[in-house]
C-alpha cells in the first residue's frame, strides 16, 4: 500500500474515532464547519490526494458495488423461490423426494419417488409405469445409495 494511501486511511480512522466520541449527528470539522459524520467521511474521500489522483468517487463506487451485489444475488433469490415452491414440479402438493418404501412392480412411480431394493436406494428420474422393473442402470431409475440394510 502506498504511503499516501496509508495516510488517507489514518485520517479516516482518526475522523471515525472523533465521530464516535462526539454527537453522531453533527461534528465540528476544522473548527468552523458543522456537518454530519457521513458528510465528513464523504468530504475526506473526495479531497484526499489519492482520491483526486485516480478520480475516485465514493458515491459512484457504492452504487456500483450495490448493483454488482444485487446482480449476483438475484439469481439466488429466484432459485430459492423455485425450490420453495417445489422445484418447479409441484403437483398435487408434492415437493422434492418422496420415500415410497420397498419397490413394488405393480405400482406407478412419479419423478422424485424413492424406493429400496436389495440393500440399495433408488430415485425415479421420470414417471415409471407399473410393470417396469428396477435394476441398476435401468431407464427411469437412478441409484442413490448402495449397501443400505433394510
Residue pairs with C-beta under 8 A, 6 or more apart in sequence:
1 9
2 50
4 48
4 49
4 50
5 50
8 44
8 48
8 49
8 50
8 51
11 44
11 48
12 41
12 44
12 45
15 40
15 41
15 44
16 41
18 27
19 27
19 37
19 40
22 28
24 37
25 36
25 37
26 34
26 35
26 36
27 34
27 35
27 36
27 37
27 40
28 34
29 35
29 40
29 43
35 43
42 58
42 59
45 51
45 56
45 58
46 52
46 57
46 58
50 56
51 58
82 88
86 94
86 95
86 96
87 95
87 96
89 111
89 112
91 110
94 110
94 112
96 112
97 112
97 113
97 114
97 123
98 110
98 112
98 113
98 114
99 114
100 107
100 109
100 113
100 114
100 115
101 115
101 116
102 115
102 116
102 117
102 150
103 115
103 116
103 117
103 122
103 134
105 130
105 131
105 132
105 133
105 134
106 130
106 131
107 130
108 127
108 128
108 129
108 130
109 115
109 124
109 127
109 128
110 124
110 127
111 124
111 125
111 126
111 127
112 123
112 124
113 123
113 124
113 128
114 121
114 122
114 123
114 124
114 144
115 121
115 122
115 124
115 134
116 122
116 148
116 150
117 134
119 146
119 147
119 148
119 149
119 150
120 136
120 143
120 145
120 146
120 147
120 148
121 143
121 144
121 145
121 148
122 134
122 141
122 142
122 143
122 144
123 141
123 142
123 144
124 140
124 141
124 142
125 140
125 141
125 142
126 139
126 140
127 140
128 140
128 141
132 138
132 140
134 141
135 141
136 143
